[in-house]
Amino acid sequence: MKPDVIIYGTNTCPFCQKARQDYGKSATYYNVNADRKRRKEMLKYSKGEESVPVIVEGEKVTIGYGGA
């Protein structure tokens, strides 16, 4: 079974938009500019790095997105 995918990003980030397109409905997206709780979550996964997107796939955390 594939792990759940979470994308933390912003609505103005083109890399976030591309990640959302490529992952489609298999991912849950959180806008960290609009949701402080999710922003804190993102910063835990990224170890304080504020770059977006942060993509979480099970135990794997990827900061940034270069395409599928």
Buried (B, 14 or more C-beta within 10 A) or exposed (E): EEEEBBBBBBEEBEBBBBBBEEBEEEBEBBBBBEEEEBBEBBBEBBEEEEEBBBBBBEEEBBBEBEEE
